[in-house]
Amino acid sequence: MNESPSTGAPTRRTCLGIALAAGEGVRMRSARPKALHEVAGRAMVAYALEALREAGAEALALVVGPNRDDVAAEARKWAPEAETFVQNERKGTAHATLAARAAIARGYDDVVIAYADAPLVSGGSLAALRVGLAEGDGLVVLGFEAADPKGYGRLIERDGRLIAIREDKDAAAAERAIRRCNAGPMALSGRDALAMLEAVGDDNAQREFYLTDLVEIAGRRGLAASARIASEEEAMGVNDRVQLAAVEAAMQRRLRVRAMLGGATLIAPETVFLAFDARIGRDVIVEPHVVIGKGVAIDDGAVIHAFSHLEGARVASGASIGPFARLRPGADVAAKAKVGNFVEIKAAVIEAGAKVNHLTYIGDARVGAGANIGAGTITCNYDGFAKHKTDIGAGAFIGSNSALVAPVKIGDGAYIGSGSVITRDVEAGALAVARGRQMAKPGWAKALRERNKKG
């Protein structure tokens, strides 16, 4: 048997991955199902599917609750090949797994079960379960060493084999002292999976069918069971908003470490928040209190100054963003361009060396290379019905407090006088001034003050 060099998963064994996502998450106090709550900008169900795929599952099954097309639709974004099954009644984890009976019956070597509310479980940990199956076990459970095991199911082991998972409320005093606990995910021998699942009973207070019973069922059938141990952080699950925040914090730590090991400097890492797909190059400097949202790519050597917020944006090498800047989806800032304080960019290209320094909104626009946009400038891109484009040529100078009413084109090297409202195209190299003529009335202010004093 060979192993994958990336995960250690067996490469010659077929595998079905099952993601359980039928929970409504009552304790979340939310109209959304638990699987759709996000961690680092990504629905939790996507993490389960990704981990299963990384563990080598060539087929994926998703188990959702009734009328949960929203969960299935979100899953398809990340795993279009996943087959969806419905658990019509919520009768426990083993019952949910059997909802995917048709997929299990196709006869895979390995069946790996993961949970949509445990987004920190890695593909490597799930792959380790498959290694246990390849070594001859009929069932392998993912466990962890708990600092405080209270409330967790304990892994009861004897002579290196797993013989039971004992829930905290059912554990004897000696068993409660055990710190090796059940993390939830498990792997089953494909040839035995259906028979074992069908043998699970509901002889418990909740009258539900639990996957944890499979350990003792495997023992009665002469199948060896074992545990593979992951970190306690990896085993963190989400049942309420408090746990969601704890998982988010753990994910942020991972993402920050990934960015820094990749060559970026995060001056105050604990204040920087990253989306799961943030791409940050080498020698990038990220100052404190920055949010880097979904779909952001920052190239080598760029600087993101404090209190900036980026989403769906690209920042090229050597560009400078902020402080207090906002890049919205479609913002594309080229090399050595500058987006300064209290500037918002949306669906706009800021070409190389251009400067948009202060108190400005640029939307649905192109700002040509080397152009200078004065403070208080706005592109008036929306007429109440549709968006329109503003095109600002290379080397153009837009004076402070100007309004460019789209659709409009400012030619290369053109100059717009401060305070202008530009409604027509300006040719290259021209000066355009569009404001009321200044008028002065000598003595008018003095006379006004005198009249008010008499009154």
Buried (B, 14 or more C-beta within 10 A) or exposed (E): EEBBEEBBBBEEBBBBBBBBBBBBBEBBEBEBBBBBBBBBBBBBBBBBBBBBBBBBBEBBBBBBBEEBEBBBEBBBEBBEEBBBBBBEEBBBBBBBBBBBBEBBEEEBBBBBBBBBBBBBBBBBBBBBBBBBBBEEBBBBBBBBBBEEBEEBBBBBBEEEBBBBBBBBEEBEEEBBEBBBBBBBBBBBBBEBBBEBBEBBEBEEEEEBBBBBBBBBBBBEEEBBBBBBBBBBBBBBBBBBBEBBEBBBEBBBEBBBEEBBEEEBBBEEBEBBBBBBBBBBBEBBBBBBBBBBBBBBBBBBBBBBBBBBBBBBBBBBBBBBBBBBBBBBBBBBBBBBBBBBBBBBBBBBBBBBBBBBBBBBBBBBBBBBBBBBBBBBBBBBBEEEEEEBBBBBBBBBBBBBBBBBBBBBBBBBBBBBBBBBBBEEBBEBEEEBBBEEEEEEEEEEEEEEEEEEEEE
